[in-house]
């Protein structure tokens, strides 16, 4: 007897399984998106229409911004339910039994679903990166003004701290961009190790020749308790203007590349980036979460349908999937507050449930 060790059972069966899985998953996603969008619009339409001048056009504009967020959030749920429906239907029609009788293993039955989910994960990452991030950024700005006219960003940033070697620079307000950046109400805290040596303050500082020029600087020597003044004082050599113009970062409103650049700039500026690092890695692990769904829901496709445990198996598969989402959100929250390292918070639930799904499948079927 020849042992079948190929990854796929056959091309015909693989295409058949993948087509059923994809069609059912996106059918579930479409149904969820329509229902949830309608419910969300019912809750927000009153606030949108309460603004003078808003009408049907603004309602459809809200739908265009909110719908990508709903699709992105519920895509893994849809893949989970699509897998359960596909495998339960095949099991109910005895197609799974026929495949196993032909020598096809449980892994070979699930292989087309896993490969299809990899393609869905890639499409999901692109969708999140190019559409959802932009929609989230625009919607957040619109909601901040209670669905009224969004004011033009004047490029003013307030209360900025930047580290230059051991020294700290504080700007009460920052205006302009690039070489034209100007710091207002500037203070330099000259530190030597843990000891504060002097505090220099000035009303204005401008960027010139790779450093910052404080005008009419007032210097307080902490050790001597004396105050001196200087017409100009050069500080922060090597500190780029972009490190001052970084405002509060909305990680959900940035693409993966833009968020990585923002994290790099914030890290160079000496600001904490643990929460942003967690979200950055989760943009990848979150998109890949759909790959787990066929494995976690695979338990629903096996076992005799006539034994009366098909429903129980479907419930177990659903419970495994939803437990993953709970663990993933918990780890993400722990990463945002710094309790977990970013890599652990983003990837631990994925790897843990990958092992759990594989162990359940091997224990019950292989």
Order of alpha helices (4+ residues) and beta strands (2+ residues): alpha-alpha-alpha-alpha-alpha-beta-beta-beta-beta-beta-beta-alpha-alpha-alpha-alpha-alpha
